[in-house]
Amino acid sequence: MDNSAKDPAKIQSMFSTIAHRYDFLNKVLSLGVDRYWRKFAVNQLPTLESPVFLDVATGTCDVALEIIRRHSRNTKVVGVDFSEGMLKRGKEKVKQAGLENRVDVQFADVTDLPFDDNSFDSSIIAFGIRNVREYEKGLREMGRVVKSGGKVIILEFTSIQHPLFRAPYKFYITKVLPFIGEVISGKKGAYKYLPSSMLEFPGPDEFKQAMERAGLKNVRYHRLSLGITAVHVGTVE
Ligand SMILES: C[S@@+](CC[C@H](N)C(=O)[O-])C[C@H]1O[C@@H](n2cnc3c(N)ncnc32)[C@H](O)[C@@H]1O
């Protein structure tokens, strides 16, 4: 993929453009499986009495809200994103759920997080890291702000799927998905970037090595749904 496609300004405006239809499109395009992937990732967070978790690239806050549903009553989440359009939708959903006292939604770039070292019990990012040109810098930041022993969790599409599934999946991703995306979002070309960003992102082993280079320890991963997505979990030293 042309690296300019991941120009942060382009990514920011692309997500703001599709924000109004983002949740609906996620469900349609993933046939509803996206919720299961997020649940799996959220389940990798440690169980603690009163944790504060960081949800990076929170978008419309689905992961932040899933954390609140699945963790103790004293759990708090800070959700950050750099797309104003996505943050607006996220804030609306948090307000509708009456959770403004437990989910704090803020503007921030994953490559330059505005938090002190050791501020959070763990950090998580879902479907965000593949959009970040300097993704190792992002991983380093996600580790820096987490306390020793905490987890850094990444849910992302991977470029390596089950061999028998690869051809139909590629057809779906490159032909069907951009068409449906364009029709539902009403934005021409908005979903052109998605297939290449999904298919060209590193395979799970390569990504594991990137996490290790970013200083994370005991990195392991789980492949989900025939390798469409993977959840990587690293520990902060
Ligand atoms: C596909 S959405 C995922 C949103 C949400 N995590 C989810 O599970 O639905 C990707 C999000 O990453 C955000 N993003 C991309 N690059 C970012 C960066 N450098 N810093 C912060 N957010 C970023 C986008 O604005 C967008 O909201």
The ligand as an SDF file (V2000), in Angstrom:
LIG
                    3D

 27 29  0  0  0  0  0  0  0  0999 V2000
  -11.6250    1.1510   12.6570 C   0  0  0  0  0  0  0  0  0  0  0  0
  -11.7800    2.3590   13.9050 S   0  0  0  0  0  0  0  0  0  0  0  0
  -11.8420    1.4050   15.3790 C   0  0  0  0  0  0  0  0  0  0  0  0
  -12.6530    2.0380   16.4610 C   0  0  0  0  0  0  0  0  0  0  0  0
  -12.9410    1.1610   17.6920 C   0  0  0  0  0  0  0  0  0  0  0  0
  -11.7450    0.8560   18.4220 N   0  0  0  0  0  0  0  0  0  0  0  0
  -13.6890   -0.1020   17.3420 C   0  0  0  0  0  0  0  0  0  0  0  0
  -13.3270   -1.1750   17.8380 O   0  0  0  0  0  0  0  0  0  0  0  0
  -14.6700   -0.0140   16.6050 O   0  0  0  0  0  0  0  0  0  0  0  0
  -10.1630    3.0190   13.9370 C   0  0  0  0  0  0  0  0  0  0  0  0
  -10.0190    4.2470   14.8120 C   0  0  0  0  0  0  0  0  0  0  0  0
   -8.6250    4.5310   14.9720 O   0  0  0  0  0  0  0  0  0  0  0  0
   -8.4910    5.9090   15.0780 C   0  0  0  0  0  0  0  0  0  0  0  0
   -7.0820    6.2450   14.8480 N   0  0  0  0  0  0  0  0  0  0  0  0
   -6.3410    5.9610   13.7490 C   0  0  0  0  0  0  0  0  0  0  0  0
   -5.0920    6.4180   13.9090 N   0  0  0  0  0  0  0  0  0  0  0  0
   -5.0430    6.9970   15.1440 C   0  0  0  0  0  0  0  0  0  0  0  0
   -4.0180    7.6470   15.8870 C   0  0  0  0  0  0  0  0  0  0  0  0
   -2.7880    7.8180   15.3730 N   0  0  0  0  0  0  0  0  0  0  0  0
   -4.3130    8.1130   17.1130 N   0  0  0  0  0  0  0  0  0  0  0  0
   -5.5620    7.9650   17.6360 C   0  0  0  0  0  0  0  0  0  0  0  0
   -6.5750    7.3740   16.9840 N   0  0  0  0  0  0  0  0  0  0  0  0
   -6.3040    6.8860   15.7480 C   0  0  0  0  0  0  0  0  0  0  0  0
   -9.4530    6.4350   14.0240 C   0  0  0  0  0  0  0  0  0  0  0  0
   -9.7580    7.7920   14.2130 O   0  0  0  0  0  0  0  0  0  0  0  0
  -10.6420    5.5100   14.2230 C   0  0  0  0  0  0  0  0  0  0  0  0
  -11.5790    6.0320   15.1280 O   0  0  0  0  0  0  0  0  0  0  0  0
  1  2  1  0
  2  3  1  0
  2 10  1  0
  3  4  1  0
  4  5  1  0
  5  6  1  0
  5  7  1  0
  7  8  2  0
  7  9  1  0
 10 11  1  0
 11 12  1  0
 11 26  1  0
 12 13  1  0
 13 14  1  0
 13 24  1  0
 14 15  1  0
 14 23  1  0
 15 16  2  0
 16 17  1  0
 17 18  1  0
 17 23  2  0
 18 19  1  0
 18 20  2  0
 20 21  1  0
 21 22  2  0
 22 23  1  0
 24 25  1  0
 24 26  1  0
 26 27  1  0
M  CHG  2   2   1   9  -1
M  END
$$$$
